[in-house]
Amino acid sequence: MMNVGLIAYIISFVLRIPLGRMIGDKGIGFYAGVMEMYLVINVIFSYGVSKALAALVRYRARREMFRSAKRVYRDVMMFTLAIGALLMVSAIVFCGFFSETLLLEPRGYLAVAAIAPAIFLSAVTGVMRGYFQGMGTMVPTIQSKLVEKVVQFVASLMLAAVFYSYGEKVAALLKTSEFAAAYGAVGAALGMSVACFFSLLHLIFIHVVYAKTFKRQLARDNTKYAESNAQIFLMFFQAALPYILCAMLYNMNYIVDQRIFNYAMNVKEKGSLRTGHWGVYYGKYSVVVGLAATIFAFVAAMGIPRIIQLQEKQENREAQYRFGNLMHQLAILTIPCAVMLAVLAEPIVGLLFTGDKETAVTMLQAGSVVVALFPFAYLCMNILQRTRNQRVVIFGGLAAFLSHILLLVILVTNTKLGIHAVVCAGIFFWLIVCGAGLFGIMRYLSYTPDWIRFFAIPSACAAVSGLVAMLLCKLLLSLLGNAVTLLICLVVGLLVYNVLLVVLKGVKEEELREMPGGGILLRLWERVHLI
């Protein structure tokens, strides 16, 4: 399930590359606020409400209290339908207010209206997914998420192209180029609504297929106790609150940061730059960093279930070993990646994007460290949450969220950093989350990592290899172009990194065998007599 969520993130990031080429930096700037507004609401239902409902239904299904489980599902669905419909209507009726006041993007009002159906549809989808999960099947959730993301990818690009073309005509008529970008964002937002519609249709179809099974289960239920609606809602809100808090604290960054950034730029009379700069941040920097960080989060996700199983069986030493091994793997993989993204930012951005590349390069050079921080935060916080240590997750997220807002306000109002202030605040957020997660997991597992071997040696090796790659990049970029330069610098840089890692004994053979792709490296190192 975690892996499906990460795949969904990857598709969302990849979508922004062709979308940015199509509607430009300003179009992505308009799209970003609307999309993040939707995502905050969506994560509350698809994660918070869905998880809570799944827990309540699962408890009853295991005790064959199927009538009670069905009643919980029905009550939560009715509540969600009402709230979802209210949010959808509000987004359509007050789209101007939301775009002007919440996002500070007046020309984004049509995109707010376009995303409104997705808000309602995703709320209903989240409840249905929770019910299926509670009844013991993850297949509908996995399939519906993949359907949603695939349809979103296709529909958003197609509709963005159609609406952008229409927007160009409006822009020519009104002599304001921003209308083309704004209409392109409308098409991309409408693509999300189309995707949610198909995802819901898929779940309804599966519900029809499972209908006979559900009826047989209800017929088997002999329980006489019937819970009241008040009891159901009380239990539901108690179960949902921690999940909703976590969902909001870890997913509100973009929309809050954009609001603060836009306001500060307006105060400094640089409002004409804000949408384009945010488009670079959201459509270029966040894409590269997000893709790399999410891929490494896959490595963390593969090891989490085993660590939790060992801890539940009270096999503490084996759990400590597995966690330490996974941490070391992440350090070996993420630290050089963060360094390479920083030193090779110019060819990477030049190869993937159009528009304002210079700003994207400097942002990537400053913020690539997030690639190393996010997987560790993901690893620690997931283990803590799944082992019912949610206090650390919630308070760590709250401390990071409030601290990063304070830092952003200080930087964006008192310095000339501009959009780079948002990058710095984002680094600070994940640094605090990572620190809180490591502190919590070290207490939970009674484990202290080998800081020098785990982090210092890979960092030193990555620094040297990064310097080699940077010098090579400066020499070759103007001669060979982005693609060839990037390939050569990556190969040489990673070769230097691997040699140094072996020479300084930064990794053991048994650790290498358990790493993704470690067997290939081991055979390669044996052939060149490094080990």
N, C-alpha and C positions, 0 to 999 in steps of 0.2 A: 504493500500500500504506500509506504514512504517512497519507494522507487517510482511509482506512478505519478505521485505528486512532483517529484523532481523532474521527470520527463515532461510533465505539463509546464513547469517553469522553463525548461530548455526550449520548448516550442514557442513559448511566449517571447523569450529573448530573441530567438532566431527570426521571428516574425518582424521584429522592429528593424532588421537590416534592410530587406526589400521595401518595407513600408517607408523608412526614412528616405530611401532613394526616390520614392514615388512622390511623397508629399512634402519633403524637405524638413529642415530643422524646426521651422515654425509650426508646421503641421504636426510634428511629433510633440512639440511643446503644448499645443492645444489638446492633442490626444492624451498626453500623459496625465493631466489633472483629472479628466473625465474617467479614464481607465482606472486610476488609483482610487477615485471615489467609489467606483463600482466594486473594485477588489476588496476594499475595506468592508463594505456591506456583505459581499459574497463570502469572505472568509469567516465572518460572524456566523453565517448560516451553514456554509459547507464544512466548517471545522467546528465552531463552538456548538451550535444547535445539533449538528449531525452527530458529533461525538457523544454529547449528553443523551440524546435519544437512543443511540446505539447501546449505551451502557444500561439504560433503563429497560429497553426491550430485551437485551441479552440476559439480564438477571431473571426476567419472567419466563423467557423461552426455555432456559435451562431447567426450570422447575415446572415446565409444561403449563404455565399460566398464560395460554395463548390469547384468551379473551382479554385479559388485563393488558397484555402487550399490544393488542389491536386497539384497545381503548386509549392507551398512551399515545400511540401513533396518530390516531384520529384527532385527539385533542391538540397535540402539537401541530398537526397539519392545519387544523382550523385557525389556530393562533397565527401560524406562519402565513397562511393565505391572507388574513386580515392585515398583518403588518406589511407583508410584501406588496399588497395592492395599494396600501396607504403610501408607501415609499415610492412606488411607481407613479402614482397619480401626482404626488408632490413634486417629483423630478420633472414631470411633463409641464405641470401648471406653473411651477416656480423655477423653471430652468434658467430664466434670466437672473433671478436672485442668487441661485447657486453659483452660476458662472461669474457674476460680478462681485459677489460678496465673499463666497467661500473660496473660490479659485483665483479671483482677481483677473479673470480672462473674459472680458465682456463678449468677445466674438465666439466663445465656446458654448454659447447657450443651446445651439442646435445639437451639438454633440451630447450635451447633458440629456436632452429629450430623446436622442437616438439610443442612449444606453439604458434608458428607463425600463423598457421591457425585460432586459437582461437581469435587472435587479429583482424583479418579481419571479421570473423563471428560475433563476439560480437559487432563490430562497426555497421554492417548492422542490427543486432538484436535491438540495441539501438534505431536506427532511426525508425524502424517499431513499436517498443513499444511506442515511442513518438507520432507517428501518430495515433495509436489506442486510446491513452489517450486523445489526442486533439479532437478526434471524439466522445468522451464521454463514452468509455468503458475501464474499467480497467482489465477485465477478461483475455484478451490475455497476458498482462504483468504478471499478477499473475501466470497464468498457465505456461507460458514459463519459468519463473524464477524457479518454482518448478520442472519442467521437467529437466531444466539444472542442478540443484543441485542434484537431484536423480540420473540422468545419470552419473554425475561427480563422485559421491560417488562410484557407482558400477564400472564404467569404469576405474577410476584411480587406484583402488585397484587391479583389475584384470590385467591391463596392467603393473602396478608396479611390481606385482609378476612375470609376464612373463619376463619382461626386467631385473629384479634383478637376476633372475635365469641365464639368458644369461650373465649378467655382472659378475657373480661369475666365469663363465668359462673363460671370458676374463681376469679377475683378476688373476686366477690361471695360465694362460698362460703367462701374463706379470709380474706376481709376484708383483702386486700393488693392495692392497685391496680396494682402493678408487673407482675402476672401477665398482664394484658391486653397491655401493651407487649411483654413477653417473648415471648408467643405470636405476636403480630404479627410480631416479628422472625424467628420460626421459619418463618412462611409466606413471608416475603420471601426468606429463605435457601433454602428449598425450591424457590422459583421459579427460583433460579440453577441448581440441580441439574437441573431440568426443561429449562432452556434449553441446558445443556451436552449433555444427552441428545439433543435434537433436532439440535444442531449436529453431533454425532458421526454420527447417522443420515444426515445430509445428505452428510457426507464419505464414508461407507461406500457410499452410492448412487453418488457420483461415481467412487469407486474401481472399482466394478463396471462403470460405463460405460467407463472407461479401460482395463479389463482386457485387451481385445484388442490395444490399442496397446502396452501393456507387454509382452505376449507376443511381438509382432513385434519389438520392440526386443531382447528377450533372445535371440531366434533369430538376430539380426544380429550378436551379440557373438561375436567370434572370439578374444578374449584368453584366454591360458592361465594367466597369473599369478593366483594366489588368495591374498588377504590372510588372515592368521590373525585370530581373534577378538581376541587380545591387541593386535595392531597397530591394528585398527579402534577398539577402545576407547581406546587411547592417543591416536590422532589425534582422536577425538571429544572427549575431555576437554580436550585442548589447545585445540581450536577453541571449545569451549563455555565454558571458564572466563572469558574476558574478557566475553562476553555475559551470563553469569550474574552476575558481579560488578556490571556496570552495572545490570542489572535489579534487583538487590537494593538497591544504594546509592540508586537513584532512586525506589524504590517501598516502602521499609520505614518511611517517616516516620510515617504515620498510626498503624500498629500499635505502634511503639516509643513514640511520643508519648503515645498513649492509656494505655499501661502506666505510664509515668512520671507522667502527670497523675493517674491513678486512685490510684496509691500515695501521692502527695503529698497528695491530698485526704483519703485515709483517715488519714494521719498527723496532719493538721490537724483531724480529726474532722468533716469536711465531706463524708463519703461519701454522704450522702443527696442531695447536689447534683450529684455528678460525672457520673452517667449522663445527666441532663437537659442539663447544660452541654455535654457532648460531643456530644449529639444536635443541639444548636443549632449547634455548630462544624461538624459533619459534614453536617448536613442543611440548613443555611441558608447560613452563611458560605461554606463550601467549594463549595456549588452555584453561588452567584452569581459568585464569583471564578473558579471552575473553568470555568464556561461561557464567560465573557468571555475568559479567557486562552486557552482551547482554540480559540475562533473566530479569534482573532488568530494563533494558531499555524498555522492554515490558510493565512494570507497568507504566513507564512515557508515553509511546506511547498511552496507552488507555485513558489518561486524557487530552492529548494535544488538540484534536479537540474541546472538550467542552469549554476549556479556550479561544480558539480563537473565537468561536461562541459568547461567552458572551462579549468579548472585542469588537467585531465588532458591536454588538447590544448596545454598550456603557453601559452595565451592569457592571460597573467597580468594585463595591464592591463584587459582586458574583464571578467575575473573580479572584479578589485578594484572596478571600476565597478558591476557588478551587485550585489555584496555591499553596497557603500556605499549604493546606491539602495534596496536592500531594508531595510537598517537604518534609513534615514531614513523610509521608509514606515511601518515598525513604530512608530517614535518618534511620528510624526504621528498615528497611529491609537490607540496604546495609552496614551500619557500623558494625553490628555484623557479617555479612558474611565475610567482609574483615578481621576482627579479627580472626575468626575461620579458614579461609584459611591460615593465618600466623601461628597460633599456632598448627594447625593440618596438616601442609604442608607435614610432613614425611609420615604419613599413606596415604594421598591423592595421593602423587606422587608414593608411593610404590604400591598402588592398581591399578593405571591407566597405568603406563609406565614401560618400560625396559630401559636399557642403563645407561647413566650417571644420576643417581637419586640425588646424593649429590648436584651437581650444581643447579639442578632444585629446590630442597628444599630451598636452600639459596636465590635463586631468588624469589621464591614465598613468602618467609618470608619478603623479602625487599619490594616487589612490589605489594602486595595484596591490598594496599590502592587504586589502580586504580579502583578496583571494586566499591568503594564508589564514586570516582570522575567522572567516565564516565557517569553513568546515569543522574547526575545533569547537566553535560555539554550537553548531548543529549537533555534533557528536555528544557533547556534554549535556546540553539542554534536553535532547531527546531521551537520553538515558534517565535523567532526573525526572522528567515528566512521566515516563512510562513506568517508573518505579515509585510513583506517588510522592515525589519530593517537589511538589509544585510551588512551594513557598519560594525556593531559590529561583525557579523559573520566573515567577511573577514579580518578585521584588528586584531580581536582577534586571529584568526587562524594564521595569518602572524606573529604576535608577539610571539605566542607559538612555531611556527615552527622554527623561527630564533633563539629564546632564547634556545630552547632545543638542537639545533645543536651546538651552542656556548658552552653550558654546557657539551655536549657529547665530543666535541673536547678537552676541558680542562681536563675532567675526564679520558678519555681514553689514553691521551698522558702523563699526569703528575701524575697519580696514578697507583696503582696496582690492581684496581678494575676489570679490564678486561671486561667480558660480563656484570658484574653487573653495570658498568657505563652506559650501554644501558638501563638497568632497571631504574636507577635513572633519566636519561634524559627523559624517557617515563613518569614517574611520574610528572616531572616538566612540560612537555607538557600539560598533562590533568589538572594539577593544574592551569595553566594560562588560559586555555580554560574555565575551570569551573568558575574562578574568573571573566573573561571577560563576560561570559554568565550571571552570577548572577548580575553583575553591569548593564548590558544592560537591563535585565528583570526587575530589581528593578526600573530603570528609566522609562521603557515603561509602567509598571503596577502601578507605584507610590506605591510600596509595600516594606516594610521592615519586614523580618521574625523575629520570636521570637528565637533568636540565642541560648539561654540557653535551652529552652524546645525542640526545634527542633534538636539541634546538641550536646549540652554539656551533657544533661542527657542520651541520647542513647549511647554516647561515653563512659561515666563513667560506665554504665551498661554493655556495651560490653567489657570493659577492665577487670572488675571483673569476668565476665563469661568466658572470654578468659583465664584468669589466672587459674581458676578452671579446664577448659578443658585441658590446657597445662600440669598441674601437673598430672592430671588423665592419659593423653596420655603417659607421661614418665613412669608412674607406670605400665600401662597395655600393651604397645606396644610389648615388648619382650615376654610377656606371652600369649597374645591372637591373635597377628597378626594384619595386617592392617585393614581388613574389620570390624571385631568385635570391635576393639579399636575405629575406626572412628565412628561407629554407637553409641557406648556408650558415647563417649566424646561429640558428637553432641547433643544427647538427653539431657544429663546433662547440658551442656553449655547453650543450648537454654532455658532450663527450668529455670536456674538461671537468665538468661537475662530477661525473661518474668516476673518473680517474681519481680526483681529489678525495671523493667520498670513501673509496676503497683504501687509498693510501693512508688516510687519517683514521681508518677503522670506524667510520661513522655508521656502518651497517654490518650485521652478522649474516652468515649464510642462511641460517634457519629463518631469520626475519625476511630475507630476500625471497625465499621459496614461497612464503605466504602472501607476498605482495602481488597485486594485479600486474602481470607482465614481468614479474621478478624472475621467473624461470628462464625467460629469453635473455635477460641481462646477465644472469648467472652463467649461462652457457657462453655468452659472448666474452665475459670477463675471463673465463677459464681458457678460452682459445687464445686470448692475447696475454695470458699469464699474469693477469692482475691479481688473481687469487689462486 
